[in-house]
């Protein structure tokens, strides 16, 4: 019976492990400064990770400020890149920290912390994509190219936009509760 709650416990532990990111990234900066052997790898990973995080956080605000709607893959791709770079960065920090520290209890804490922070990245990334992602499908409605976006929360609804290329959504046409059953307004 307790195994039924395992996914819930993993999600809860994943969200609580987010608080380990701050000490992990400060440890990475400490190692970047102190350990000459880690500078190249950690420097490159930090240099790629920071713009990816900025893109994830600022893309919706920029989209709103410019008054445009981007396609779903333009929102999802930066999240995937951020998650991959975060995992690589956390594993690299743990690897160099294990070389730097010699006490066995510190090494055990680093290994456990690395596993928890990777779980946190996967949990938060999946949750973010679940809230912001909207699968899209291109099709034709009344002889016009249309993009249908599927939104699911309590009920599934479908929003329709004119096709405006692979990067932008066009004019909003309406919504429905059934796929491809847009009523003319």
C-alpha positions, 0 to 999 in steps of 0.5 A: 500500500505504501508503494502507491504513495511513492510517486507522491513522495518522490515529487515532494522530495523533488520540490523540497530538494530545490533548496539544495540548489543554492548551496550546490551552486555556491559550492560550484563557484567556490570550486571554480575559484579554488580548484584550477582543474575544474575551471574549464568545465565549470566555467563552460557549464556556468557560462551556458547554464546562466543564459539558458535559465535567463531564457526560460524565465524571460521568454514569457515576459518578452513575448508579452511585452512584444504582443506576440505568441510563440509556438510551444516548441520555443517555450519547451526547448529552453526548458530542456536545455536548462534541465540538461545543463543543470544536471550536467553542472550539478554532477560536475560540481559533485565530481570536483567536490568529491576530489576536493573533500576527503572526509567520508561523511562529507563525501556521502552528503555530496553524493546524496545532495547530488542525487536530490538536486538532480531529482529537483531539476527533473521535478521542477522541469516536468512541473514547469512544462506541465503548466506552460506547455500546450501541445500543438497540432497543425491542420486545416479548418474551412480551407485555412491553415490553423494551429490547434493548442490543447490545454488540459487542467481540470477539463481539456479545451482546444484553442485555435490560431491562424497558422503564421509559420513555425515560430509564431502563432497567428490571430486567435480564432476561438476555442472548443471542447472537442478537437477540430470542432471550432464553431464559426463566430 
